[in-house]
Amino acid sequence: MATHFEFQPRGIRASPLFVGSLVGALASTVVLTILAILQFQQPQPPRDQNPPAGGGPPPPPPPHLTAGLIVVAAIFVVAWIAVLLAIARDTIMRRLDASELRMQEILAEKINEYGELRETDGYVYGMRQAGRLPSDGAGPVRTLYPVPPVD
């Protein structure tokens, strides 16, 4: 039996959670890329050459960073975190399945060993109950259960 440290080549088994989150992450990546390209290609408005005097509030953020880009960026981050969590969940589930299978094998071995031990103990107990046989080999027959008296 291989341990979890050894490489075990297996077919690709992906859970629906992993596949769904990966599709969502890839879609959000594509949408974020397209929105970023469109937003950053817009011309920048000219800035004021004279900053406000007296330490007033800073100028507003550039208009090319819109709410849509921020929302899509948040969805992008959440989707890729979901992919990482799905990978971790699948890994844990595989290891639990492997350890459960190993525990079932160990339990089956112990049950077989216990059965053989009980069988041997029963045989030895029966031999002790029989006692020593006379040298001619014809000893009294002993019953397993007491025979009720006949009236």
Contacts in CASP RR format, 6 or more apart in sequence:
PFRMAT RR
TARGET T0000
AUTHOR 0000-0000-0000
METHOD contacts of the structure
MODEL  1
MATHFEFQPRGIRASPLFVGSLVGALASTVVLTILAILQFQQPQPPRDQN
PPAGGGPPPPPPPHLTAGLIVVAAIFVVAWIAVLLAIARDTIMRRLDASE
LRMQEILAEKINEYGELRETDGYVYGMRQAGRLPSDGAGPVRTLYPVPPV
D
1 102 0 8 1.000
1 105 0 8 1.000
2 8 0 8 1.000
4 95 0 8 1.000
4 98 0 8 1.000
14 90 0 8 1.000
15 86 0 8 1.000
15 89 0 8 1.000
15 90 0 8 1.000
15 93 0 8 1.000
17 86 0 8 1.000
17 89 0 8 1.000
17 90 0 8 1.000
18 83 0 8 1.000
18 86 0 8 1.000
18 87 0 8 1.000
18 90 0 8 1.000
21 79 0 8 1.000
21 82 0 8 1.000
21 83 0 8 1.000
21 85 0 8 1.000
21 86 0 8 1.000
22 83 0 8 1.000
22 86 0 8 1.000
24 79 0 8 1.000
25 76 0 8 1.000
25 79 0 8 1.000
25 80 0 8 1.000
25 82 0 8 1.000
25 83 0 8 1.000
27 79 0 8 1.000
28 72 0 8 1.000
28 75 0 8 1.000
28 76 0 8 1.000
28 79 0 8 1.000
28 80 0 8 1.000
29 76 0 8 1.000
31 72 0 8 1.000
32 69 0 8 1.000
32 72 0 8 1.000
32 73 0 8 1.000
32 75 0 8 1.000
32 76 0 8 1.000
35 68 0 8 1.000
35 69 0 8 1.000
35 72 0 8 1.000
36 69 0 8 1.000
39 64 0 8 1.000
39 65 0 8 1.000
39 66 0 8 1.000
39 69 0 8 1.000
40 64 0 8 1.000
42 64 0 8 1.000
44 62 0 8 1.000
44 64 0 8 1.000
45 62 0 8 1.000
45 63 0 8 1.000
47 59 0 8 1.000
48 59 0 8 1.000
129 142 0 8 1.000
130 142 0 8 1.000
133 139 0 8 1.000
END
